[in-house]
């Protein structure tokens, strides 16, 4: 049962890896077939675009899970560190409200306002299968934003942007050039 929860907790990572691998392989196949056989599959580019769109939205959710979304942080230099997580959580409330509203709008669009006969050009399936990523990814992103804030505020975990951690390590290494790398 623990493995199941591990997979669920990392679902965005698995989805992104799978989508990236498949659409890169499809595009490589398309290039090879065009180059060697002067032929192309009409559906490969369209499917790759849809997969890339899904990749972007699940990647945004993964970034929310890692606390790696872009933020304006200049103002935090003037505040004590103990206040920063609460200010970020307050700002994240606006993000959550936006996401919830966007989920509502996207569900309304997909099931009520979308043309019932709108289908993909080359593959022929209904485009609601493409657009369904919007409510799924934004719901997942909302959950991840709340999860990160819970871990930071309630559990007291230090969840910093992975890029910021790497930057701190680089700064520490350049400040001490004689320090040996481990």
C-alpha positions in Angstrom: 0.0 0.0 0.0 2.9 2.3 0.6 4.1 2.0 -3.0 0.6 3.0 -4.1 0.7 6.3 -2.1 4.2 7.0 -3.3 3.0 6.7 -6.9 0.0 8.9 -6.2 2.2 11.5 -4.5 4.5 11.6 -7.6 1.8 11.2 -10.3 2.7 14.4 -12.1 6.3 13.3 -12.4 5.3 10.0 -13.9 2.8 11.6 -16.3 5.3 14.2 -17.4 8.1 11.6 -18.0 5.7 9.4 -20.0 4.3 12.2 -22.1 7.8 13.6 -22.8 9.2 10.2 -23.8 6.3 9.5 -26.1 6.0 12.8 -27.9 9.8 13.0 -28.4 9.8 9.5 -29.9 6.8 10.3 -32.1 8.5 13.5 -33.4 11.8 11.6 -33.9 9.9 8.9 -35.9 8.3 11.7 -38.0 11.6 13.2 -38.8 13.1 9.9 -39.7 10.2 8.9 -41.9 10.2 12.3 -43.6 13.9 12.2 -44.2 14.3 8.6 -45.3 11.0 7.8 -47.0 9.8 11.3 -48.0 6.5 10.4 -46.2 4.8 11.7 -43.1 2.1 10.6 -40.7 -0.6 13.2 -40.6 -1.5 12.5 -37.0 1.9 12.5 -35.3 2.3 16.3 -35.1 -1.2 16.8 -33.9 -0.9 14.2 -31.2 2.5 15.5 -30.2 1.0 19.0 -29.7 -1.8 17.6 -27.5 0.7 15.6 -25.5 2.9 18.7 -25.1 0.0 20.7 -23.8 -0.8 18.0 -21.3 2.9 17.9 -20.4 2.9 21.7 -19.7 -0.1 21.6 -17.4 1.0 18.5 -15.4 4.5 20.1 -15.3 2.9 23.2 -13.7 1.3 21.0 -11.1 4.7 19.3 -10.5 6.3 22.7 -10.0 3.6 23.7 -7.5 4.4 20.5 -5.6 8.1 21.4 -5.5 7.4 25.0 -4.6 9.3 26.0 -7.8 6.9 28.4 -9.4 8.2 31.9 -10.1 7.5 34.4 -7.4 8.4 38.0 -6.8 10.6 37.7 -3.7 12.5 41.0 -3.6 10.2 42.4 -0.8 11.1 39.5 1.4 14.6 40.8 1.9 13.1 43.5 4.2 11.1 41.1 6.3 12.1 38.6 9.0 12.3 35.0 7.7 9.5 33.9 10.1 6.9 36.0 8.3 7.8 35.0 4.8 5.9 31.6 4.8 2.7 33.3 6.0 2.9 36.0 3.4 3.5 33.4 0.7 0.6 31.4 2.0 -1.7 34.5 1.9 -0.6 35.1 -1.7 -1.2 31.4 -2.5 -4.8 31.8 -1.4 -5.3 34.0 -4.5 -3.7 31.3 -6.6 -6.1 28.7 -5.1 -9.1 30.9 -5.7 -8.1 31.5 -9.3 -7.5 27.7 -9.8 -10.9 26.8 -8.3 -12.6 29.4 -10.5 -10.7 28.1 -13.5 -11.7 24.5 -12.8 -15.3 25.7 -12.7 -15.0 27.6 -16.0 -13.2 24.8 -17.8 -15.7 22.1 -16.7 -18.5 24.4 -17.8 -16.8 24.9 -21.1 -16.1 21.3 -21.7 -19.5 19.9 -20.8 -21.9 22.8 -21.6 -20.4 25.3 -24.0 -18.1 23.4 -26.3 -19.3 22.5 -29.7 -20.6 18.9 -29.6 -19.1 18.2 -33.0 -15.7 19.7 -32.5 -13.1 17.1 -33.2 -9.4 16.9 -33.9 -8.5 17.5 -37.5 -6.5 14.4 -38.3 -7.3 11.9 -35.5 -11.0 12.5 -35.3 -11.6 12.3 -31.6 -13.7 14.9 -29.7 -11.5 17.8 -28.4 -13.0 17.5 -25.0 -10.5 14.7 -24.5 -7.8 17.3 -25.0 -9.4 20.0 -22.9 -10.1 17.7 -19.9 -6.5 18.3 -18.8 -7.6 21.8 -17.7 -9.8 20.8 -14.7 -7.6 17.8 -13.9 -4.3 19.7 -13.8 -5.7 22.8 -12.1 -7.4 20.7 -9.4 -4.2 18.9 -8.9 -2.3 22.1 -8.8 -4.7 23.5 -6.2 -4.1 20.4 -4.1 -0.4 20.7 -4.4 -0.4 24.4 -3.4 -2.4 23.6 -0.3 -0.2 20.6 0.4 3.0 22.7 0.3 1.5 25.4 2.6 0.4 22.7 5.0 3.9 21.2 5.1 5.5 24.6 5.6 3.1 26.1 8.1 1.6 23.2 10.1 4.4 20.7 9.9 7.2 23.3 9.8 9.1 21.7 6.9 11.6 23.7 5.0 10.3 23.5 1.4 12.4 25.7 -0.7 12.5 26.1 -4.4 15.0 23.4 -5.7 16.6 26.0 -8.0 17.1 28.3 -5.0 18.9 25.5 -3.1 21.1 24.9 -6.1 21.9 28.6 -6.3 22.8 28.7 -2.6 25.2 25.7 -3.2 26.9 27.5 -6.1 27.2 30.7 -4.1 28.8 28.8 -1.2 31.2 27.0 -3.6 32.3 30.3 -5.3 32.7 32.0 -1.9 35.1 29.2 -0.8 37.0 28.2 -3.9 39.4 26.0 -1.9 36.6 23.8 -0.6 36.8 20.4 -2.1 33.7 19.0 -3.8 32.2 16.0 -2.2 
